[in-house]
Amino acid sequence: MKALEAFKMMIDGGEADPNEFTLDCVVRGCGQMCDLMNGRVVHGLVVKLGFEDECSICSALVFLYMSCKYVRDSNQLIKAYARCGRVEDSKRLFMGTPLEILSSTNTMISVYSRNGEVEKALDLFEKAKLEGSPITLIDMYSKCGSIAGARDAFSCIFSPNMAAWTALINGHEHHGLGPDAVSLFGLMLERGMMPNAATFVAVLSACARAGMLDDGMAIFRSMKEEYGVTPTLEHLTCVVELLGRSGLVRAAEEFAESMPVAADKIVLTTLLHASWSWMETEVAERAARRLQALDANSAAACVIMSNVYSGTGKWGKKVEAREALKQRGVTKVPGCSWVDINSRSHVFSVSCRNHPNSDMIYATLESLRLNESSNQD
C-alpha cells in the first residue's frame, strides 16, 4: 500500500516519469493486493507511456488479472494482440498464463493455427491434454470436433461441478445437438445442480440453434421464476434468435422492443438474419435502420437488405442497397476457409483463383461434381 502511495506521489509531482521497472513493480503490487481498480489505472499508464510491449510488463499484467480472478481481461489482451498481427506479443502474454485457464489456452491454439504454426497448435493441445483440467479438455475436444472426447473427459470427473456441466452443454450446442444439450440440462437439474447465467446461455443457444421453441421458452421463463437468475442481454439475444429461427419473426421483433435493455448490434443483426431467412421485408427494414443508427459503417445491414430485396423480387431496392454500401465506402470482408497440408496453410475464398494450383483444384472439383451427377443418375 505504501509503495502505491509513493508511486502516486511520484506521478502527481511530475518530477520523473516511471520506467518499465517501476511500472512492473507497481502492476505486480496491485496484483498481490488484488487491487483491480488501481491496477487498471496503472495499465492505462503503461499504454500511455508506450511500455505495453515490454515482456516483463506483459507478464505482470497477466499476473494482475489472474490474481484478481479477472481472466477475461487477460484473455482479451491475448486476442487483441493476435488480431493486430502481433503474434509474438500474444505468445509472451500466454506464457504467463496458467495452462488450466481454459479460454486463454483455446485462444492461443487458435492464434497458432491462424498464423500457420499448426505444429505448435497441436503441441499445445497435446500438452493441455496431459496437464490441463478436465473442464479444459471438455471444451477443447468439443471445439476440435470430438464430442465423444468431450463426453469421455466429462465422465472422468468424479463429481462434476457447474462449470463442467456447462462446458459439456456448450459442446453439444457447438455441434448442433440441441436435444442432447437439453437432456443434459435436465439431468444436471436431477442431480441437484443449480444452473447459473452461463449455463442458461449454453442451453438457450442450443435450443435456438435447433429450433426447439417450446423447450427454449420454458427454460427462459424458469430462469427468474425458479432459479433467481436475472436474464442479461446475452440471454435475451438467444430468445430473439430462438423466435426468429422458428419463423416467428414479428414476435422476435416485439420481444426485442420490449426488452428491459436497449437492443445492441448483435440483437439487431440476429433479427435481421431471421428476417432474411423468412423474407419478412418490413421487419428487416426496421431492423436495418436501427442497426445503421448504431453503426453507420455496418456492412451487414446493406448486404442483408440487398439479399432480402433480391429474394422478394424488389430489384430496384436491391440496387439502392448496394449503392448505399458503395457510397459509405463500406466493404464486406469476404469469408474464407483454409486447410493445412504438409504443415502449410492454404486459404480459399469464393471464386478465388489466386492459389498457384487453382486450375488443378477447380478441375478436380468439376470432376467430383460430374461423378456425383453420374452416380445420382
Backbone hydrogen bonds, N-H to C=O, Kabsch-Sander energy under -0.5 kcal/mol:
donor,donor_aa,acceptor,acceptor_aa,energy
5,E,1,M,-2.1
6,A,2,K,-2.5
7,F,3,A,-2.0
8,K,4,L,-2.2
9,M,5,E,-2.2
10,M,6,A,-2.0
11,I,7,F,-2.1
12,D,8,K,-3.0
13,G,9,M,-2.4
14,G,10,M,-1.2
15,E,10,M,-0.5
16,A,10,M,-0.6
23,L,19,N,-2.4
24,D,20,E,-2.2
25,C,21,F,-2.0
26,V,22,T,-2.3
27,V,23,L,-2.8
28,R,24,D,-2.2
29,G,25,C,-2.1
30,C,26,V,-2.4
31,G,27,V,-1.9
32,Q,28,R,-2.5
33,M,29,G,-1.7
34,C,31,G,-1.0
35,D,30,C,-3.0
36,L,34,C,-1.2
39,G,35,D,-1.9
40,R,36,L,-2.3
41,V,37,M,-1.5
42,V,38,N,-2.5
43,H,39,G,-2.2
44,G,40,R,-2.2
45,L,41,V,-1.7
46,V,42,V,-2.4
47,V,43,H,-2.0
48,K,44,G,-2.4
49,L,45,L,-2.4
50,G,47,V,-1.0
51,F,46,V,-2.6
54,E,51,F,-1.5
58,C,54,E,-2.4
59,S,55,C,-2.1
60,A,56,S,-2.0
61,L,57,I,-2.6
62,V,58,C,-2.1
63,F,59,S,-2.4
64,L,60,A,-2.4
65,Y,61,L,-2.4
66,M,62,V,-2.6
67,S,63,F,-2.5
68,C,64,L,-1.8
69,K,66,M,-1.6
70,Y,65,Y,-3.5
71,V,69,K,-0.6
73,D,70,Y,-0.6
74,S,70,Y,-1.1
75,N,71,V,-2.6
76,Q,72,R,-2.6
77,L,73,D,-1.9
78,I,74,S,-1.5
79,K,75,N,-2.4
80,A,76,Q,-3.0
81,Y,77,L,-2.2
82,A,78,I,-1.8
83,R,79,K,-2.6
84,C,80,A,-1.4
85,G,82,A,-1.7
86,R,81,Y,-2.7
87,V,85,G,-1.4
90,S,86,R,-1.7
91,K,87,V,-2.4
92,R,88,E,-2.2
93,L,89,D,-2.3
94,F,90,S,-2.5
95,M,91,K,-2.1
96,G,92,R,-0.6
96,G,93,L,-1.2
97,T,94,F,-2.3
101,I,98,P,-1.8
102,L,100,E,-1.2
105,T,101,I,-2.1
106,N,102,L,-2.4
107,T,103,S,-2.3
108,M,104,S,-2.4
109,I,105,T,-2.0
110,S,106,N,-2.1
111,V,107,T,-2.3
112,Y,108,M,-2.6
113,S,109,I,-2.1
114,R,110,S,-2.6
115,N,111,V,-1.5
116,G,113,S,-1.5
117,E,112,Y,-2.5
118,V,116,G,-1.2
121,A,117,E,-1.9
122,L,118,V,-2.6
123,D,119,E,-2.5
124,L,120,K,-2.5
125,F,121,A,-2.1
126,E,122,L,-2.6
127,K,123,D,-2.5
128,A,124,L,-2.6
129,K,125,F,-1.9
130,L,126,E,-1.5
131,E,127,K,-2.9
132,G,128,A,-2.3
137,L,133,S,-1.8
138,I,134,P,-2.4
139,D,135,I,-2.0
140,M,136,T,-2.5
141,Y,137,L,-3.0
142,S,138,I,-1.9
143,K,139,D,-2.3
144,C,140,M,-1.4
145,G,142,S,-1.4
146,S,141,Y,-2.8
147,I,145,G,-0.7
150,A,146,S,-1.7
151,R,147,I,-2.2
152,D,148,A,-2.3
153,A,149,G,-2.3
154,F,150,A,-2.2
155,S,151,R,-2.5
156,C,152,D,-0.9
157,I,154,F,-1.7
158,F,156,C,-0.6
165,W,161,N,-2.1
166,T,162,M,-2.7
167,A,163,A,-2.3
168,L,164,A,-2.1
169,I,165,W,-2.5
170,N,166,T,-2.8
171,G,167,A,-2.0
172,H,168,L,-1.9
173,E,169,I,-2.2
174,H,170,N,-2.6
175,H,171,G,-1.2
176,G,173,E,-1.8
177,L,172,H,-3.0
178,G,176,G,-1.2
181,A,177,L,-2.2
182,V,178,G,-2.5
183,S,179,P,-2.2
184,L,180,D,-2.4
185,F,181,A,-2.1
186,G,182,V,-2.3
187,L,183,S,-2.5
188,M,184,L,-2.5
189,L,185,F,-1.9
190,E,186,G,-2.1
191,R,187,L,-1.5
192,G,189,L,-1.8
193,M,188,M,-1.9
200,F,196,N,-1.9
201,V,197,A,-1.8
202,A,198,A,-2.0
203,V,199,T,-2.4
204,L,200,F,-2.5
205,S,201,V,-2.2
206,A,202,A,-1.8
207,C,203,V,-2.1
208,A,204,L,-2.5
209,R,205,S,-2.6
210,A,206,A,-1.8
211,G,207,C,-0.7
211,G,208,A,-0.7
212,M,207,C,-2.5
213,L,211,G,-1.6
216,G,212,M,-2.5
217,M,213,L,-2.7
218,A,214,D,-2.1
219,I,215,D,-2.4
220,F,216,G,-2.4
221,R,217,M,-2.5
222,S,218,A,-1.6
223,M,219,I,-0.9
223,M,220,F,-0.9
224,K,220,F,-0.6
225,E,221,R,-1.3
226,E,222,S,-2.0
227,Y,222,S,-1.4
227,Y,223,M,-0.7
228,G,224,K,-0.8
229,V,223,M,-2.5
230,T,228,G,-0.7
236,L,232,T,-2.3
237,T,233,L,-2.3
238,C,234,E,-1.5
239,V,235,H,-1.6
240,V,236,L,-2.1
241,E,237,T,-2.4
242,L,238,C,-2.5
243,L,239,V,-2.8
244,G,240,V,-2.4
245,R,241,E,-3.0
246,S,242,L,-1.2
247,G,244,G,-1.6
248,L,243,L,-2.2
249,V,247,G,-1.4
252,A,248,L,-2.1
253,E,249,V,-2.1
254,E,250,R,-2.5
255,F,251,A,-2.4
256,A,252,A,-2.3
257,E,253,E,-2.1
258,S,254,E,-1.5
259,M,255,F,-0.5
259,M,256,A,-0.6
268,L,264,D,-2.3
269,T,265,K,-2.5
270,T,266,I,-2.3
271,L,267,V,-2.4
272,L,268,L,-2.3
273,H,269,T,-2.4
274,A,270,T,-2.0
275,S,271,L,-2.3
276,W,272,L,-1.9
277,S,273,H,-2.4
278,W,274,A,-1.9
279,M,276,W,-0.7
280,E,275,S,-2.3
281,T,279,M,-1.3
284,A,280,E,-2.4
285,E,281,T,-2.6
286,R,282,E,-2.0
287,A,283,V,-2.6
288,A,284,A,-2.7
289,R,285,E,-2.2
290,R,286,R,-2.0
291,L,287,A,-2.4
292,Q,288,A,-2.5
293,A,289,R,-1.7
294,L,290,R,-1.4
295,D,291,L,-2.4
298,S,295,D,-1.9
302,C,298,S,-0.7
303,V,299,A,-2.6
304,I,300,A,-2.8
305,M,301,A,-2.1
306,S,302,C,-2.1
307,N,303,V,-1.8
308,V,304,I,-2.5
309,Y,305,M,-2.7
310,S,306,S,-2.0
311,G,307,N,-2.4
312,T,308,V,-1.5
313,G,310,S,-1.1
314,K,309,Y,-2.6
315,W,313,G,-1.4
318,K,314,K,-1.7
319,V,315,W,-2.1
320,E,316,G,-1.9
321,A,317,K,-2.4
322,R,318,K,-2.1
323,E,319,V,-2.5
324,A,320,E,-2.4
325,L,321,A,-1.5
326,K,322,R,-1.8
327,Q,323,E,-2.7
328,R,324,A,-1.7
329,G,326,K,-1.0
330,V,325,L,-1.8
333,V,331,T,-0.6
337,S,348,F,-2.8
339,V,346,H,-2.0
341,I,339,V,-0.6
341,I,344,R,-2.7
344,R,341,I,-1.0
346,H,339,V,-2.5
348,F,337,S,-3.4
350,V,335,G,-0.6
352,C,349,S,-2.0
358,S,355,H,-2.0
361,I,357,N,-2.3
362,Y,358,S,-2.8
363,A,359,D,-2.0
364,T,360,M,-2.1
365,L,361,I,-2.3
366,E,362,Y,-2.3
367,S,363,A,-2.1
368,L,364,T,-2.4
369,R,365,L,-2.4
370,L,366,E,-2.4
371,N,367,S,-2.3
372,E,368,L,-2.3
373,S,369,R,-2.3
374,S,370,L,-2.4
375,N,371,N,-2.0
376,Q,372,E,-1.8
377,D,373,S,-1.6
